[in-house]
Amino acid sequence: MNCGGAKNREQRRNNPASPSSCPPCLRGLISFCSLVLWAFLAASAPLPAADATRQVHPVAGQPYSAAVTKIDASRTVHLSADGKPSQIQADDLVRWGSFVDAARGPQILLAADGLIVADEVGIESERLVAPTGAFGDLKLPLESIAGIVFRPPLDPQRRDAFYARVREATGEADRVLLNNGDELTGTIQGLQPDSLTLETEAGSVAIETGRLALVVFNPALLSKSTLTGERMLLGFRDGSRLAAGKASGDKTLSLSLAGGLGVSAELDQLSALQPLGGDVIYLSDLTPISYRHVPFLSLKWPYKMDRSVAGNQLRVAGDLYPKGIGLHSAARLTFDLPPGVSKFAAELGIDDETAGLGSAAVRVLTDDGTGKWKLAFTSSMIRGGEKPSPVEVDLSGAQRLTILADFGDHGDQQDHVDLLNARLISAGKE
């Protein structure tokens, strides 16, 4: 094997930042071995303990540890804390548990924005057939499936890019992306656990599933059904996430999904629960009345709803958050307040996509309708890698709310501010 020693030495002289002690061929071998090791660790890592108690985050009061023992059709969540039973209404709950960030596949992306981790996938009679750890053997109509990620990248940001590629796809054909980056377009004629058959303009092509990175099903044929009103976002130990219009059961949960789909899961597979559409109003579900970003130099950043400012899922200190707002310093975001709200609350952090870098300060201002803004909250400096810090603001008499993200220690470098679970709480719920 020729590693090109003389040429490599010349490259190292021209690029002193590159590792001088390791030629490219060896570095490639090390990178490959590292990738194999990470893949092995991701595949063999144990799932969270099934019987572990998790944090309850109520609308009012401090978080506490409890296990979910039952969910009623009336949206009452039954809990057990230190062996003592209790219950909490969904409208009094911000979140229970933690959402798992799955890095193994295949992963089925539903047209209604759900994600199911499967053991394998196939197609039978216009249905996707998938044995799963959380929901047993599933048979889902193809129009309810946006795509399949066969090889989720270990890097969270690259994984999010795969998800976006599926969800933002347009056109009137199926698409297949291979591990080497090649993309094929046509009509999927068959899918077995070991191979996929694609009809293209050049003829029929059989592809081993080991070569598949992801599949995008024809966007024009997808069901457009979505859930509105009161619903629950549910996370499972294997990394699956579903939005259910109704969820109920004790040992077994029955879930009603968009488009009339129904699935069931054992309660001990549940890792997180977040009610939506009730008394807690998330800012990411509202439209701001104004936004301004003042770049430190020239790069401008738009705000993002339920995503980081870079467009990825919200992740802080290793935890995944489905709801929140992403901002970049320096920025100002203003909302009109709906009637009847009495408190603003959130958790502040720098997104993990900065790899521990970034710092910022957050201020919250309120206006009672006179046009005179009042400073209601100033955070300490928040920095990358730190746990989220809570913020609560009294909104009594306020009609508008402004959130300011200010420059941190190093101008605006990596100031990817996350307003996690940024929410408005109705009077009487404090």
Buried (B, 14 or more C-beta within 10 A) or exposed (E): EEEEEEEBEEBBEEEEEEEEEBBBEBEEEEEEEEEEEEBEEEEEEEBBEEEEBBEBBBBEEEBBEBBBBBBBEEBBBBBBEEEEEEEBBBBBBBBBBBBBBBBBBBBBBBBBBBBBBBBBBBBEEEBBBBBBBBBEEBEBBBBBBBBBBBBBBBEBBEBBEBBEBBBEBEEEBBBBBBEEEEEBBBEBBBBBEEBBBBBBEEEEBEBEBEBBBBBBBBBEEBBEBEBEEBBBBBBBBBBBBBBBBBBBBEEEBBBBBBBEBEBEBBBBBBBBBBBBBBBBBBBBEBEBEEEEBEBBEEEEBEBBBBBBBBBBBBBBEEBBBBBBBBBBBBBBBBBEBEEEBBBBBBBBBBBBBBEEBBBBBBBBBBBBEEEEEEEBBEBEEBBBBBEBBBBEBEBEEBEBBBBBBBBBEEBBBBBBBBBBBBBBBBEEBE
